[in-house]
């Protein structure tokens, strides 16, 4: 997950018949690139992510962040229960319910809490708690989960939406909000930059990231609780048909099966961003034979993948409309 990005979380599924897909790659549109010795994508409406088996991305696990003045039980108990239950599959399910099925975030949150029996025995809370959310679907859904679990513990909780982290974090520090769902590696990078720190930073190991993050947060009057297993970080998708044809589930598989290279699509900054094209080349030795500038994890990227115009596309690990190739 790249610091400062403007994230589009309203997933758009473009369901195309196979004949239409073929037409898009023929006379009706630009043909898929066909490097002489590289791999090409196979058109398909379904997308899958390839496992980052060398853990090339920083650990952007979901973490509850709160003002240190309210960091005591039962509030911390309630939030820790959420983190303990929030696996990658649960986060994907939450995102699918809200972004694809149109479920109200508050109802999706209640469904998650009830299914995992997270609120059983919670009690003792009182007073008003404002949960800050950034202005994208996943943050709103996670904030709704925090509100629901805090309400169950006896608090009167509500969500307040902020445009982005640059506005949200000062609001948290000033007391306009008391709690927010955050992302460990991205927040570490953000706070380190604010502190003028050039040494250290987030890691691909969550324990190391947390060891850097916690003192940075504490210096600003914030407490970071234990992270969930769920992450929202850069991921790379192919069509299901491509994965099945090549027999790949991981990025290492793709590099081995496509020594001649692959075509890549993503944000215009992807060739320069360390955790996009450079990490594929450095960590996996994957040869990029062509890059196409698309949108930020949105419908343009989906269409390019589905039509076979690029083989690999930059997405995020918790996107509602993709599943793991090995899932």
N, C-alpha and C positions, 0 to 999 in steps of 0.2 A: 504494500500500500504506500503510495508516494505522498510525502508531506505536501500539503497545500493544494492537492488536486481538487477540482470541482467534480464531484462524483454524481453521476446520473444513475439513480437506483430504480427508476420505473422501467422494468424489463419489458422488451417488445419481442414477442415471438412471431416470426414471419413464417407461416406454414405454407410451403410450396410443394406442389406435386412434382414428381421426378421429371416429367416431360417439360414442365415450366422451368425447372432448374437447368435442364439441358439447354433450353432455348436461351436462357439468360447468359449462358457461357458460349453461345453460338452467335448467329447473326443478329440477335436482339440485344447484344451488349458486348462488352470487352471479354475476350477469351481469357481463361486462366493462364497465367504464365507457365511455360513449359521448358524449364531449364534442361539442357541436354542430358545431364547425368543426375539431376536432382529429383526429388519427389514432388508430386502435385496433389492438391486436395481433391477429394471425391465429394461432389455435391450431396447434401443431405440437410433436412430441416432440423435434425437433432444435433446438439453440441455436447461435447464432453471435455473435461479438463484432464491434462496429463499430470501425473504425480510429480512433484518437485522432489525427486528421490535423493538429491544431493543437498537438500535444504539450502538452496541458494538465496531464499528470501529472508529478510529480517522477520522476527517473531511478532507479528501484529495481532496478538491475541486480544480478545475483548476483555477489558478490565473496568471495574467500577472505580470511579474517582470521586472523592467527596471532600468537602471542607473539613479540616481537622477538628473544628469546633463541634461537629456533629458525629464524629467517628467513634461511636460507642454503641453497645448493644441497647435495644434490639435492632437498631437500624443496620449495623454491620452484620449481624446474624442473618437478617433477611437477604441482604445483597450477596453474602457469601453462598447462601443456598442456591441462588440463581446461577452464580458462576460454576458451582459444582455440577449443576444439571445441564449447562449450556455446552453441549458437544457440537461438532461441526454439522452433524445431521440435524440437530435441533435448530441451529441457526438457519440452515438452508430451508427447513420446514417453515420456520417463522417468516422468512422472506418470501417463500412461495405463497403462503397464505395471504400475505398483505399485497405483494406486488402482482401476483398472477391471478389469484382467486378473488381478489377484491374484498377480503375480510377486513373489517375495521381493526386497526392496531390494538385497541383495548380488548376486543373480543379474542383476537389471536393470542394476546398476552394471557388472558384468563384460561384459554384452552391449554396453553403450554404449562401454566402453573398447576392446573387441575390434573393434567395427565401425569405430571411428574410428582404430584403431591407435595409441592414445595412449601405451601403455606400451612401445612399441618403443624399445630402447636405454636405458631407464631403469635405473640401477644406483647403487650407492655408499651407500645409506642404511643406518642401523643404529640400534638403540634403539627404545624404545616411544613412540608418539605417540597421544594420546587426542584423538579428533575429537568435538567437542561438537555436538549437534543439539538444536533445539527440538522440542517435543512435537507435531509435526504431520507429515503424510505427506511433503510435499515436502522439508522439512528433513532428515528421516530418509533419504530417497532420495539427496539431495546428499551427506550425510555418508557414506553407503555408497560413493559414487563416490570421495570423498576417501580413504577407508580402502583401497579396492581399488587406487587408483593409488599410494598410499604403500607398500602391501605389495609391489607390483610393483617399486618403487624400492629395496626392501631393508629397509624399516622393519617393525616389528611394530605395526600400527595397529588400533585398536578404537574403536567408537562408545560415547559416553556421552550419555544423554538427559537434558536439563534441561527444567523446566516451561515456562519462557519466557525472554525476553531479560533481564529483571530479575535472574534467577538465573544465567543462562548467562554474561553478560559479566563479573561479578565472579569467577566460577569460572575464566574464561580468564585474567584478570589475575593471579589468585593461583596459577596453575599447575596447577589440577585438570584442565585440558585445555590443549591447545597450538594447536589449529586448529578453525575453524568456518566453515561457509558462511553468509554474511550477505547483506543487501540494502542497497545503498549509501545511498539516500535515507533509509530508515527508521533505519539505524544512525547516520547523520549527525544526524538530529533527536534521537535518544536521547542521544548523547554530548554534543551541544550543550546539551541541557537539564541533563545532569549537571554540565556545566562552568559553568552559569549564563549561557550566552551567548544574548543576545537578537538580536544582529546576525548577518546572513548566515544560511546554512542550505542545504539541498539545492536543486537546480535541476532544470529539465527537460532540461538538458544534462549528460551524465554526466561530462564533463571538469571542469565547474565543481563538481559535487557531490564528485568525488574530491579536488579542490583544497581543499575545506573539511574533508572527512572525514579525510584522512591526518594532518594535524597534531593533530586531536582524538584520533585513535587513538594516535598516537605519544606523546602526553602521558600515556597510560595504559599504556605499554609494549607497544603492539600495532602490527603492521605490516599494511597493507592492500595486497594485490597487485592487479594489473590486473583490471578487471571483465570478466565475460562479456558477450556480446550479449544473453543471455536476461534477461528481466525478470519480476518478479512484482509487479504494481501494480494499482491500481483499473482496471477495464474495465467496459464496458457492453454487455449482451447483449440480443438480440431473438431471436424464433424465426426459423428459416430461411425459413419461409413468409412471415413479415412482411417480411424483408429482400428476398425475391424479388418480393413484391407491390408494395412501394414502390420497388423498384429502388435500394436503398441499400447502400453498403459502408462508409461513413464517418459519423462524427457530424455532419460538415458536411452530408452528403447528407440525413441525417435532419432536421436543422433546416430545410433548404430544402424538403423534401417535406412537412413537417408544420408550417407556420407557425401553425396553430391550436393546436398543443401536443400533448403526449404524456403518458401516465400513467407513473409511475416507481415501482419497488419496490426496497427495500433495507433495511439496518439502520435501526433507529429513529433513529439519530444522523445519517443521511444528509442530511437537510435542513440541518443545521448544520455538518457536516464540510466544510471548504473544497474537498476534492477529490472530493466526491460531487455532490449536487444543485447547490450554488452554482457549481461549475466548469462544469457543463452550461449554466447560465443565463448566466454571465459570458463564457466563452470561445466558446460557440457560439450564444448568443442563443436557446437552446431553451426554449420555454415549457412549464413543468410544470403541467398542468391538474389533477393529482391525485397524491398520494403515498400508498403503502401500506407500512406498517412490516412487514417480513418477517424472515427470519433472516440470519445472516452468511454469505452465499455458500453456502447449503446447500439441502436438499431443498424447503423451503417456497418459497424464491425460484424454484427450478426449476419447481415446480408452477404458481406464479402466472403465470410466463411461458408455459409450455406450454399452459395453459388459456386464455390470452388475457386474464387479469384485469388484467395490467399490460403495457404495450408494451415498456418498457425495464426491465432489472434490473441491479443492481450485482453484478458478479462480480470475478474476478481474471484477469489476463492469461495466467497459466500453468495455468488450470484444465484438468483432464484431459478434461472432457466437452464442451468448446466449441472451435470452430475459428473462424478469421477469416472474415468474410462474403465477403472477396475471395479466400479460399484455394481 
